[in-house]
Each structure stands twice: as structure tokens, then as C-alpha cells.
Amino acid sequence: MPQPVNRRRSGMSILAAGALVASLVTVGAGPAAAAETVADHATPVTACVGDATTDWMFSDVSAGSIFQADINCLAYYGVTIGYGDGTFRPGNYVSRFEMVLFMQRSARIAGADPAAVVSDFATTGSDPVNRADMALLIARLLASATSNDSRVNVVLESDGTFTVGGAEPDDAFTDSRRTQPIVKDSAASALFELGVARGTGGGNFSPEASVTRGQMAAFITRALAHTTARPEGVSVQQYLPGEVTVSVRDEVFAPVSNAAIDVFSIASPDAHRAFRSDGSCSSLVTDETGSRSCEIDVLDPVTGPDGDFTIGLGPTEEQDVTVWAWTGALGDVIRSGDDRLASVEVTTQGVEATGAKVTNSLPENATHARFGSTVTVTVQLVGVNGLRAVPPEDGASYTIRKEAFNQIDGPADPGSSRLTQRSTETVEVDDTGKIEIILEGVDPESNDTGDIAADEILWRYTVTPSGDSPQLDEPVEDVRVVFTDASPVATTIDLATQVKYLRAARSSTRPVSNVVIATVTDQYGQPFRGARVALESITHPAPLFMYSGPVATGSSGTARIGYQHSGTQGTRETLSASVAGVTDTVDFLWAVDPPAGSEVTTGGGTYEVLAADPQRNEVVVDLTAGFGTATVVVYDGNDRFRLDGRVVSLSVFESVLANELDDEASILLLGWSSRDPDNQADRTDWFLVT
């Protein structure tokens, strides 16, 4: 392990030629202030992934060799091919000539300038290379291969020394600092910070020791991990918890930019269920990028100039997730077993905290809890995309104030009920970034048989960050939880329709039937049976709206309420239902066919899309400014489709419709030309604008 030694830097920005020469032979400065002995810029990823792990079957590289993976990796990239007799000879020392070849080939793989790497290094000779020389060449390779756009940038300064991530290395090997020129010592220190050089024990680097071919393979592969060197095709790796980077490379390992990336995932215990028996994507997987898993669509992202795309995984309660990634042309679909698919198992544990959220365990729509039950209030640190996060290095704590008020035979209220508990405490999050608080309600009048008045316990709590702890995603102040023994009553109602639209009646004497589903829950968030739900149309009262009367909810808390609509115009209908003084509404579209002539072309114009049904190949548009006439237009597989001016497939057209219409904030516009509604063989041009 390197010893904590700081080194002194010259304050001059420009050195004369003589001073530069002197810097190459001057021994490094002596120790000054203490510093941490940790590799500050080690990387969790590798260039030796996927096909780069293939065994090249060198006869003298056994499965037990500590250098086997590194040697096979270099062979994959063509940095070495071994000897003609099928051996690699990992214990042989690396000659200067061999080292130059290895570094030139590695530089090309890494996107570095080979001449800048070997420059003044002697290109001939059979003398073994020592570890100090190797460190210098590898540091030069990284300085040439990385930039400000890299995760870690290695810079060759004007005095020949190296900085890492914008700072001078704060660690040094004891023997290197004592015996080596400042440039070579700087190189060794930089490689330690990057996790490339690990020393030979006791804080030493053994700079004068010769380098074996096996050691050389390990040094180079660790260095390549910091560059763009990745196998041909697609590879996917985890840089940070909850974050993966997808890399795309061509046949010579060069980065491929603007490659469309499809990423999907599933909890690792269910990874075997990600694909159906026919190889297609299961509905259980989560698409992390576009709108359809296992398909390249227009919403999928593309790689940057470095051939990479980094994505934070969506919110999940799973600790281990299996992620698949691939690339292809727009509209391509992939199946299990396709060699374009790459996968990796990643963890969501250890995500860096950027905030915190507070939740409680009350069911959705619940306003009360029953006596004898408990409610758990959870403070959870969160990071990218809302993933659970671990505490920062200096910890995180939250001040929690809570109060309880009792009331017998009536509602509890802080102004009039008895205060039974009050506390304020600052609590540190645990190792998982969580604090849990248990609220419980014990009936203050348990022996109240025959008493028709309900008792209540009111808890209220406030949570605030302490010190520099991550801020809450929204204020948590005087949140109330009520425990009671009251009998269930209907308190909430939610309305929904089975479909988004229907075609309006062609004649007012032949009305069209529709169904509204009402779901009623009680104050405990449980389904409420026996609530009589009456429906009304706010926008289209009788005689256009006709129904047979209130319907009672069943054991599931739902009621299916049928009605008839006799209107013949394209319009939006707003339906309403109430229970216990609580009202909910739902909008429904009654659509009509386009008027004569308008279906031929929109003349370059576009209309807002209101709904779509890919099963019927139908799109509902608004034919007037703002909301006006809901009109159905029909497409088929013989048509041409354009998205924002670009030709796309039918599947992409439909996926964008489905995805964008699910987002209430999105607006889609649709136009068409050359449509003949009476000719099934016509070829309509559709123009979808996002």
C-alpha cells in the first residue's frame, strides 16, 4: 500500500529545455503533509467484458493463473497473439521492443496516439522493461486517450508530470518517491489513483524490477478500463448503483455514435421469466428507454460521440436487477438468444442520495386506520430516478416531531382532545438510508359494547432534515393519521370507462350503449359494498343521456353502470357520480366519421390526436381548433408513416401513439394525404408530429 506522502510542484507554468531535462532525472521531493492512501479514481468497469473474456487456450496459461483473464483480454483485442507454439509465456520478462509493440497496439484500441505514447522511448533492444518505464508509458497512453468528456481525465502537464481528475495525485509509493525521477514517480502515483498500479507490498512499487508478460497484461487491461476500449457490438456495465452504461463498438473496437439503444430490465429473481417460450419479450420486463421492450423505436436514445449511453434505472424496490441492452435499426425487434443482446446483473444498493421522501403504510384512499393496527412512517433517502439511496459519508438525520390526541365518543382534535404523547427527536438513517417510525392506536375505551359513538386517536407528525442532510422531496408538516373503531362508510369514489371512445349513434333513434365502472372504498381504504351509485352526464343530459338508475357496489367495491347516448355528433361527454358527498368525473369521446372530402387530405395541416385504438387501426382527432368534433380516421399496413418528417414503420407509429397519449402533458398532431376511404388498396401518407 502506498504511504501517505505529498509531493511538491513547481510554480512555473513554462520550463526551459534545460529545466525539463533536469526534471527527468531529479529524484522526487520528500514527504510533506499526510494524505489518504486510497485509489481515488478506480473504476468499477472493465474493457474485458463479453467476447473479451473468451479463453484463447494458451497452453501455458492455466485456469488458476491470476493473469489468465488479462492475457485472454489482450489476445481478444489483438494486443498480443502469443508465440507460434501456442504459448504466452507469462513469466518471461518484457523486452523494450515488445513493450513498444504492446503499447502501440493498446493505444490504437484505446483511441490514443501511439506516437505520443512511445515518443522518446527506445524502440529497440532486448533489455527487460522495468516497472517505472511501464508506468510512464501507460500514464502517457491514458493522457492521450482521455479528455474532459471522460469520467476521469489524465493530463500530461508541461513539466512532464501527470494530474488525475484535475488534481495532483495525493498518494505515492515510498520507494518510487525516494528513488525515481519526478516524472516517473508522478506516473506511478497517477496509476495508483486510477487503480491500475497496486504496488508490491509494504507501500512499495519496486520501480527497478523487471516486468513479466503476465504483469504487463494486468497493467494494460486495468488501464484500458479507463478508456473507450470495449468489445465489438454491445456491452453493458454498471458504473454506479442504479446506473448502467451501454457501449457500442464496431469491428475494430471504435466507438459507434448515434446508435439507437433499447434497454429493458426485470428483478433478478424473475430473470428466467423475461422472455416467452417463443423468445419474445415478456410483459413482465420494464422498458428503461423507449416505449416498447425488445424493439427499437423513435423514443429510444442514441449513443454519444464516445459510443456510450448512460441511464439511471427507473424506480424499483428490487435490490438486484438484470438489465438487457442491444442496438439495431428503427423498427427492429429482438428475441432471446440473439447475439446482439448483452445483459448484466446490477444492484440498486448504494445509490448516492440526492433527496429523501416520507411515506406511510396507509392503503391508497385510506383516511383512517383501525384500532389495534399500526401505521409505519418511513423516511427513505432517494437518488437518481427515485431509487433508494444509502447515506452520504457524513451520515444523514431527520428531526421527527409527533403528537397523539385521544377522544372518547367523538372525533379527535388537537384543540379539544387530550394530549397523550408528544416527542421531538433527531434520528440517524440506517445503513440502507431509512428511518421507520411506528404509530399505533389502542382503543382508549375498549369496553364500549353498545356504544354507537366512535372513539379516535389522532397522530400528527412533522419531519425536517437535520443539518446538511438531503432535503425532502416535498414538505412533511402536521401530517395526520387517525385511528378509530368507527364502522366502515363509503368515503371515496373513482370512475373509469372500459374504452376511451365509441362511435356516436348514426341515428338518434338507435342510441349507443356505454359502461362506466365506479369503485368505492371506505375510510380504511377497503372496498365498500352496498353503496348505491347514481350516474349523470354533465354535458349531455336527457334526452341524449339515458340510464336505468343507481347501481349498488358488490363485494369488490365496484359497480358497472350502463347508459345509452343518442347524440349523433362528435363530442366529449363528462360523466359524474357521487358517494358520501365525494364526487368524481370521467371524460368520454363520442366520435364520428370525417365529413365528405376532408378524408382525402388535410392540405398540409394537422389535427390534435385525442385517442387511438391500434387494434382497430383507428385514430381520433379534433377537426376544429381547441376541442370540437371528435373524428375517427382509419389507417392500415399498406400506408406510409412519417414521424416528425422521418419515415417510420407501422409499429413505431403505433408505439408513439400509445406512449405519448399516456402522457397527459404531451400533444400529438396528425395529418394525412392521398386517402381514399372507398379504396382499401390506396396508400395514404400519414404525418405524425410530436
SVG drawing of the C-alpha trace seen along z (x, -y; Angstrom):
<svg xmlns="http://www.w3.org/2000/svg" viewBox="-86 -30 106 56">
<polyline fill="none" stroke="black" stroke-width="0.4" points="0.0,0.0 1.4,-3.4 2.5,-5.6 0.8,-8.9 3.3,-11.3 2.5,-14.6 4.8,-15.9 5.9,-19.5 5.0,-21.0 6.9,-23.8 5.0,-27.0 6.4,-27.8 4.0,-27.3 6.7,-27.2 10.0,-25.5 13.2,-26.0 14.5,-23.0 17.3,-22.5 14.9,-22.6 12.7,-20.0 15.7,-17.6 16.6,-18.2 13.1,-17.3 13.5,-13.9 16.5,-13.0 15.7,-14.8 14.5,-12.5 11.0,-13.2 10.6,-15.6 10.5,-14.3 7.3,-13.7 5.3,-16.7 1.7,-16.5 -0.3,-13.3 -2.8,-12.2 -5.3,-9.3 -3.9,-6.1 -6.9,-5.2 -7.3,-4.9 -9.5,-8.0 -10.3,-7.3 -10.6,-3.5 -13.3,-2.3 -15.8,0.5 -15.9,1.3 -13.6,3.1 -12.6,3.4 -12.5,7.2 -16.3,8.0 -18.4,10.1 -16.4,11.6 -13.2,10.2 -13.5,12.9 -13.1,15.7 -10.4,18.3 -7.7,18.2 -6.4,21.6 -2.7,20.7 -1.1,23.9 0.9,22.4 -1.8,20.2 -3.8,22.4 -7.3,21.7 -5.7,21.0 -3.4,18.3 -4.0,14.8 -3.3,13.3 -5.5,15.6 -8.3,13.1 -6.0,10.3 -4.0,12.3 -7.1,13.6 -8.4,10.0 -5.3,8.7 -5.4,11.6 -9.0,10.7 -8.0,7.1 -5.0,8.2 -2.5,6.6 -0.7,9.9 -1.1,13.2 1.4,15.2 4.1,17.4 3.8,19.7 3.9,22.8 0.6,21.8 2.2,20.4 2.1,17.0 5.0,17.4 3.5,15.2 6.7,15.5 9.0,14.1 10.3,10.6 9.0,8.0 11.7,6.5 11.8,2.9 10.9,3.9 7.9,5.9 6.7,3.1 6.7,0.7 4.6,3.1 2.2,3.7 1.7,0.0 1.3,-1.0 -1.4,1.7 -3.1,0.7 -3.0,-2.9 -5.0,-2.2 -7.6,-0.2 -7.9,-3.0 -8.2,-5.8 -4.8,-7.3 -2.0,-8.5 0.7,-5.7 3.5,-8.2 2.5,-10.3 2.7,-7.2 6.1,-5.7 7.7,-9.0 11.3,-9.1 11.1,-5.5 13.8,-3.3 12.1,-1.1 14.8,1.5 16.7,3.7 16.1,6.9 16.7,5.5 13.8,6.1 11.5,3.1 11.3,2.1 8.1,1.2 8.9,-2.6 9.2,-2.7 6.0,-0.7 4.2,-3.1 5.4,-6.1 4.2,-4.6 0.8,-3.6 0.3,-7.1 1.1,-8.6 -1.5,-6.3 -4.2,-7.4 -3.3,-11.1 -3.7,-10.7 -6.9,-8.6 -8.9,-10.6 -10.3,-14.1 -12.6,-16.5 -15.5,-14.4 -14.1,-11.2 -15.2,-10.2 -11.6,-10.7 -9.2,-12.8 -5.4,-12.1 -3.4,-15.2 0.3,-15.3 1.4,-18.6 4.0,-20.9 6.7,-19.7 6.1,-16.1 4.2,-15.1 0.6,-13.8 -2.6,-15.0 -5.7,-12.9 -9.2,-14.3 -7.9,-17.9 -5.7,-17.3 -2.2,-16.2 -2.1,-12.6 -2.0,-12.8 -0.6,-9.3 2.9,-8.0 4.8,-4.7 7.6,-5.1 10.4,-3.6 9.3,-5.3 9.2,-8.7 12.7,-8.1 14.5,-6.8 12.7,-7.8 12.8,-11.0 9.8,-13.2 8.1,-12.3 8.2,-8.5 7.2,-8.9 4.3,-11.0 3.3,-8.3 3.3,-5.6 1.3,-7.8 -1.3,-8.5 -1.7,-4.8 -2.3,-4.1 -5.0,-6.8 -6.6,-5.1 -6.4,-1.6 -4.0,-0.5 -0.9,-0.1 -1.4,1.8 2.2,2.0 4.3,4.9 3.5,4.7 4.7,2.6 3.9,-0.6 6.4,0.1 6.2,0.1 9.6,1.8 10.2,-0.6 13.5,1.0 12.1,4.6 11.6,6.1 8.1,6.6 6.8,10.1 4.4,10.6 1.7,11.6 2.1,8.4 2.2,6.4 -1.2,7.8 -2.7,6.9 -1.4,3.3 -2.7,2.7 -6.2,4.2 -6.7,2.1 -5.7,-1.0 -7.9,-0.2 -10.9,-0.2 -10.5,-4.0 -10.6,-4.4 -13.3,-3.8 -11.9,-0.3 -14.8,2.1 -15.6,5.3 -17.3,5.3 -21.0,4.9 -22.9,4.0 -21.7,4.3 -23.4,3.1 -21.8,2.4 -22.7,0.7 -20.7,-2.4 -22.8,-3.4 -25.6,-1.6 -28.8,-2.1 -26.9,-3.3 -25.7,-1.4 -23.6,-2.4 -24.3,-0.8 -21.3,-0.8 -21.4,-0.2 -18.2,0.6 -17.5,1.5 -15.4,4.4 -12.2,2.5 -13.4,1.5 -14.0,-2.1 -16.9,-3.9 -20.2,-4.0 -22.1,-7.2 -25.8,-7.7 -26.6,-4.1 -30.2,-3.6 -30.2,-1.8 -33.0,0.3 -32.7,1.2 -35.1,3.3 -34.9,4.9 -36.5,7.2 -35.9,8.2 -33.1,10.7 -35.1,13.5 -37.5,13.3 -34.8,13.1 -35.9,16.5 -39.3,15.0 -38.1,12.1 -38.8,13.9 -41.7,16.1 -41.3,19.6 -41.2,18.2 -38.3,15.9 -40.3,12.7 -40.2,10.1 -42.4,10.9 -44.8,8.2 -43.1,8.6 -40.0,6.6 -39.6,2.9 -38.6,0.8 -36.0,-1.7 -35.6,-3.7 -38.3,-3.8 -41.9,-2.8 -41.6,0.9 -39.3,3.5 -37.3,5.6 -38.0,3.1 -36.0,0.1 -38.5,-2.8 -38.2,-6.5 -38.2,-7.2 -35.1,-5.1 -31.9,-7.1 -28.7,-7.1 -25.1,-6.8 -22.9,-9.9 -19.6,-10.6 -17.8,-8.2 -20.2,-5.3 -21.7,-5.2 -25.1,-5.9 -25.6,-6.1 -29.0,-5.6 -30.4,-5.7 -32.7,-2.7 -36.4,-3.5 -37.8,-3.4 -37.8,0.1 -38.0,1.8 -35.8,4.6 -32.2,4.7 -30.8,6.7 -32.0,6.2 -31.0,7.9 -30.6,5.4 -30.5,6.2 -29.3,3.8 -29.0,4.0 -28.9,1.9 -30.5,2.1 -32.3,0.2 -35.6,-1.6 -38.4,1.0 -36.1,3.9 -37.4,6.5 -35.1,8.8 -35.6,12.2 -33.8,14.2 -30.7,15.8 -29.9,13.1 -26.2,12.4 -26.9,8.6 -28.3,8.9 -26.0,8.1 -27.0,8.4 -25.7,7.7 -27.0,8.1 -26.8,4.8 -27.6,3.6 -29.7,0.6 -28.0,0.7 -25.6,-2.1 -27.2,-4.8 -26.0,-8.2 -28.6,-10.2 -29.9,-13.4 -33.0,-13.7 -35.5,-12.0 -39.2,-11.1 -41.6,-10.3 -44.4,-7.8 -46.8,-5.9 -48.3,-2.5 -51.9,-3.5 -53.6,-1.9 -54.4,-4.1 -57.5,-6.3 -57.4,-5.5 -58.1,-8.3 -58.2,-6.2 -56.7,-3.1 -58.5,-0.6 -57.7,-0.4 -55.3,2.4 -53.4,1.9 -50.2,0.0 -49.1,-2.5 -45.4,-2.7 -44.0,-6.1 -40.8,-5.7 -38.2,-8.3 -36.1,-7.0 -33.1,-8.6 -33.5,-8.5 -31.2,-9.1 -31.4,-9.0 -34.9,-8.3 -36.2,-7.9 -34.2,-4.8 -33.5,-4.0 -30.1,-5.5 -27.5,-5.0 -26.4,-7.7 -23.6,-10.1 -20.2,-9.6 -21.1,-12.0 -24.5,-10.4 -28.0,-11.9 -30.5,-12.5 -34.0,-13.9 -35.9,-15.6 -39.2,-14.0 -41.9,-15.7 -45.0,-13.7 -48.1,-14.1 -51.1,-11.9 -54.5,-13.1 -57.3,-10.9 -61.0,-11.4 -63.7,-9.2 -67.1,-9.2 -66.1,-11.8 -63.5,-13.0 -60.0,-13.7 -58.8,-17.3 -55.6,-19.0 -57.6,-21.9 -60.0,-20.0 -58.8,-16.4 -56.5,-15.1 -52.8,-15.1 -51.3,-11.7 -47.9,-11.8 -45.5,-14.4 -41.9,-13.9 -39.2,-15.5 -36.1,-13.6 -33.4,-13.6 -32.9,-10.2 -30.0,-8.9 -30.9,-6.9 -29.7,-3.3 -27.2,-1.7 -30.0,-1.4 -30.8,-5.1 -34.1,-4.5 -35.8,-5.6 -39.0,-3.8 -41.5,-5.2 -44.3,-3.1 -47.7,-4.7 -50.2,-2.6 -53.7,-3.1 -55.1,-1.3 -58.8,-1.9 -59.0,-4.3 -62.4,-2.9 -62.2,0.8 -65.2,1.8 -67.8,-0.2 -70.2,2.5 -73.4,1.0 -71.8,-2.4 -72.7,-3.9 -70.2,-6.8 -66.8,-6.2 -63.6,-6.8 -60.5,-8.3 -56.7,-8.7 -55.2,-11.4 -51.4,-11.2 -49.8,-14.1 -46.1,-14.2 -43.6,-16.6 -40.3,-15.6 -37.5,-18.0 -33.8,-17.5 -31.2,-18.0 -28.1,-20.0 -26.9,-19.2 -29.0,-16.1 -30.6,-15.6 -33.8,-17.7 -37.3,-16.2 -38.9,-15.9 -41.9,-17.8 -42.6,-19.3 -43.9,-17.0 -45.7,-19.1 -48.5,-18.1 -49.4,-15.0 -52.4,-13.3 -53.2,-9.7 -56.4,-8.8 -57.1,-5.5 -60.8,-4.7 -63.4,-2.0 -66.0,-3.6 -68.0,-1.3 -66.9,-1.4 -68.6,-4.1 -68.2,-5.0 -65.7,-7.8 -64.1,-7.7 -65.3,-7.0 -63.2,-6.6 -64.8,-6.5 -63.4,-4.8 -64.6,-3.7 -63.6,-0.5 -62.6,-2.3 -61.6,-5.9 -64.1,-6.4 -67.0,-4.9 -68.6,-5.9 -71.6,-8.1 -75.1,-7.0 -75.8,-7.2 -79.5,-7.9 -81.0,-9.4 -83.5,-6.6 -80.7,-4.0 -78.6,-5.1 -75.2,-3.5 -74.6,-1.8 -71.6,-2.6 -70.5,-1.4 -68.9,-3.3 -67.1,-1.5 -67.4,-3.1 -65.1,-1.9 -66.0,-2.8 -63.7,-2.5 -64.3,-3.1 -62.2,-5.2 -59.8,-2.3 -59.1,-2.1 -61.0,1.2 -63.7,2.0 -67.1,0.8 -70.1,3.0 -73.7,1.8 -73.0,-1.9 -75.7,-3.0 -74.0,-5.0 -76.1,-7.3 -74.6,-8.5 -75.2,-11.7 -74.0,-13.4 -72.9,-16.9 -72.5,-17.9 -75.3,-15.8 -78.4,-15.5 -81.6,-13.8 -82.8,-13.0 -79.3,-12.4 -78.3,-10.6 -80.5,-7.7 -79.9,-5.2 -82.0,-2.9 -80.9,-4.3 -78.4,-3.8 -76.4,-0.6 -75.1,0.9 -71.4,1.9 -70.6,5.5 -68.0,7.2 -65.2,5.8 -66.5,2.3 -67.3,1.8 -70.5,1.1 -70.9,1.3 -73.3,-1.3 -74.7,-1.1 -76.3,-4.0 -77.2,-5.0 -76.1,-8.0 -78.3,-9.0 -76.3,-12.0 -75.0,-11.8 -72.3,-14.5 -68.6,-14.0 -68.1,-15.4 -66.6,-15.0 -69.0,-13.9 -68.3,-14.5 -69.8,-11.9 -70.2,-12.4 -71.1,-10.2 -71.1,-10.9 -71.0,-9.0 -71.0,-10.4 -70.6,-13.9 -67.5,-13.0 -67.7,-13.3 -65.5,-12.0 -65.8,-12.7 -64.6,-11.0 -64.5,-12.2 -65.6,-10.1 -65.3,-10.7 -68.2,-10.1 -66.5,-10.1 -67.9,-10.3 -66.5,-9.7 -64.9,-12.6 -67.2,-14.7 -67.1,-14.2 -63.8,-15.5 -61.9,-16.0 -60.6,-12.5 -58.7,-12.9 -56.1,-15.3 -55.5,-17.8 -53.8,-20.1 -50.6,-20.1 -52.4,-20.9 -52.5,-18.7 -55.2,-18.0 -54.7,-17.2 -54.9,-13.5 -57.4,-12.7 -57.3,-8.9 -56.2,-5.9 -57.0,-2.2 -54.2,-0.2 -56.4,2.9 -58.8,1.3 -56.2,-0.9 -58.2,-4.0 -57.1,-7.4 -59.5,-10.0 -58.6,-13.6 -60.1,-17.0 -61.2,-18.6 -61.6,-22.1 -59.3,-24.5 -59.4,-23.7 -61.8,-20.9 -64.5,-20.4 -65.5,-17.4 -64.1,-14.1 -63.4,-12.3 -62.2,-8.8 -59.7,-8.2 -58.5,-4.7 -55.0,-3.6 -53.7,-0.2 -50.5,1.6 -50.4,0.5 -49.9,-3.1 -46.8,-5.2 -46.0,-6.8 -43.8,-9.7 -42.9,-10.9 -41.6,-14.5 -40.8,-14.3 -39.0,-10.9 -40.3,-7.7 -41.1,-5.1 -42.7,-1.7 -46.3,-0.9 -45.1,0.5 -43.2,-2.7 -46.1,-4.9 -48.4,-2.9 -45.9,-2.8 -45.5,-6.6 -49.3,-7.0 -49.6,-4.7 -46.7,-6.2 -47.5,-9.9 -51.2,-9.6 -50.4,-8.0 -48.6,-11.2 -51.2,-13.8 -48.7,-16.7 -48.0,-15.5 -49.7,-16.8 -49.7,-14.8 -50.8,-16.2 -51.8,-14.2 -52.2,-15.0 -52.7,-12.9 -52.9,-13.0 -53.9,-10.8 -56.5,-9.0 -59.4,-7.2 -61.8,-5.8 -63.5,-3.7 -60.3,-2.1 -58.7,0.5 -55.6,0.6 -54.9,-3.1 -51.6,-4.2 -52.2,-7.1 -49.4,-9.2 -49.7,-9.9 -47.8,-12.7 -47.5,-12.4 -45.9,-15.4 -44.8,-15.3"/>
</svg>
